[in-house]
Amino acid sequence: MTHFELETQNLARASHEAMILAILADGPRHGYQLALEIEERSGGTFRFNHGTLYPILHKLEASGYIEGSWAEPTGKRKRRQYEMTAAGKERLGQLQDAWTAYVESLFNVIAGGAS
């Protein structure tokens, strides 16, 4: 895996990608399920509205990190379901490593001055 660093001006985008890919690592989900699981896992800290979530999903799909397909559950309306690709798994690994390094560095700065 190549070294990947977070760009500080794009932290929100990188965190959104990481959260979505992490949920999809557990299996396919439709957009609403993704939003609910992110909110639940974060204890309500992170919330996505449709105007934020779907453009991110479209970008991840265009980048080849996820694939979308239409599913029509019995008795329910058609929904677009997303699944992580092999490239998405690699991207998630890069993001996990980069976020770990970032958080450690941030903590070193903010905790370093504490007595």
N, C-alpha and C positions, 0 to 999 in steps of 0.2 A: 504494500500500500504506500502510495506517495504521501509526503508530508503536506498537510493542509492546515492553513491558519485562518482564523476568523478575521474578517476586516471589521474594525470597530464601528465604522459607519453603517454596516449592514448586519448588526447583531440581531435585530428583530426578525429580519428575513431568515437568517441562519437558525434562529431558535424555532421559528415556525416550521421550517423544513425538518429540523431534527425531531420535533414533537410529532409531526404527521408521519414521518417515516418510522419512528419508534412504535407508533400504534399499528401501522401496517405490517410491521415485522411479526405481529401476532396473528395476522391473517387479513383477508380482504374486508373492507368496510365501505359503506357509502358515506357521503360527506357529513350528514347529520350525526351518524354514529361516531365519526372521528371527533367532531366538535364535543360531543357529550363525554367521550372517554378522556379527552385531554382535560376538560374541565374537572371531571371526577378524579383523575390521577393527580391533578395539581391542587386538589382541595379547593377549587374555585378560583385559584390565582390566575389561570389562563382561560380566556373565553374567546371564542371565534364567532363572529357574525358572518352571514352569507357573503357580504361584500368583501370580507377579508379572506375567508376560507377558499372560496371557489377559484379566485385568481391564482392563489398559491397552488392549488391542485392542478390547474391548467398548466402552470409553469413547470411543475414537477413532471407532468405527463409529457410536455413538449421536450423536456430535457432527457427523457427516457428513464427516469427514476421510478415512475409508477405507470401502470397501464389501467385504463378505465374501460369498462364494458357495461352494457345495459342489462340489468336484471329485472325480472318482473315476478316478484313473489306472488304466490296464489292469493287472490283477493286483494292485492295491494297495487298501488300505482307503480309504474316503471321508475327505477332509480339507477343512477350511475354508480357503479361499485368500483373501487380502486384496489389495486394489488401492487405490491412492491416487486420490482424487477431485480435481476442480479446487479445491475448498475446502481439501483437504489440501495441494495444491501451494502455495497461498497461505499456509497455516499454516506449512509448512516454511520458506518464505522469511522469514516473521516470526521464527520461532525461530532461524534461521541469523543474521539481523541482530542479534537480541537476545543470542544467545550470544557473537557476536563482540564486541559492546560490553561485555558482562559480563566476558569473559576479559581484554580490554584494560584495563578498569578495575581488575580484581583484580591484574593484573600491575603496573600503575602503583603500587598500594599496596604490594605485597610487594617490588617491586624498587626502589622509590623510596628506601628506607632503606639500600640496599646501597652500600658505598663502593668 
